[in-house]
């Protein structure tokens, strides 16, 4: 593809400066350098490529060269000064444009995730960033040991991997509150799965949560909130999975929808454990390991680094204190639900 011809306006006065400097041997004045910078800014704003602009300057210098009677060193120094000032102005304009784009992007992300803008206007702005909010979208959120912003190496590494794999698909990668976010069309599960893999590796084993695809302009917010809730649930429940799917954790919001009812269940069912020697926590950990291991005593004992005999003693102690037998299917559901509620409500560390 041929480069656009560079208009003469960006070379205004350049040949005359070369001729005078070559004849007198002087350096460019402050005003001359300022004029070169200003022209560089205008050229950048007009969308001309720096390579073509530098080439045009060199071509003009070569054309003017035979008419310059002074030493070649003076002319070369003038070319150097002029082109350097022009490039400085060009780069300054580009840096300003990048910062403005970043500010617009950040404002859009904030409005998108907090619903602070008119939905119609938000949808129009979204197309600029490759999103069509009339379609369903899903959001993946990655959280690592450190906080990340868009200029950090980790987001850039993940973004390069996504671009290399999926090219120019309608995917938006950004950061928010120190986390990495990937927003993708709801029918492109492979994008978020690949993002999760790359983000997990790039964040040194960080955790990723993926919200469900949600339709309409408010779908991104809904999916984002689901992903955040999944991360919070994972911390409270001590889940080990590196990738969490909000769809797999729907039972937990249901359990805590009536917080007071859950708190009552925890206190009534597990409250007697607080009278045990050492408090309720060791026995609560015992129940957690027992249920997480499928009620297999040997596996639960291994997880707790106990002997099977010691585990059996603890289970019997729980039965005597609560009146519910963890090994009895008739009691198991109530106990397990109470244990989940205790973990969600951070009991007994927090009063409920």
Secondary structure, 3 states (H helix, E strand, C coil): CCCCCCCHHHHCCHHHHHHHHHHHCCCCCHHHHHHHHHHHHHHHHCCCCHHHHHHHHHHHHHHHHCCCCCCHHHHHHHHHHHHHHHHHHHHHHHHHHHHHHHHHHHHHHHHHHHCCCCHHHHHHHHHHCCCCCCCCEEEEEEECCCCCCCCCHHHHHHHHHHHHHHCCCCCEEEEECCEEEEEEECCCHHHHHHHHHHHHHHCCCCEEEECCCECCCCHHHHHHHHHHHHHHHHHHHCCCCCEEEHHHHHHHHHHHCCHHHHHHHHHHHHHHHHHCCCCCHHHHHHHHHHHHCCCCHHHHHHHCCCCHHHHHHHHHHHHHHHCCCCCCHHHHHHHHHHHHHHHHCCCCCCCC
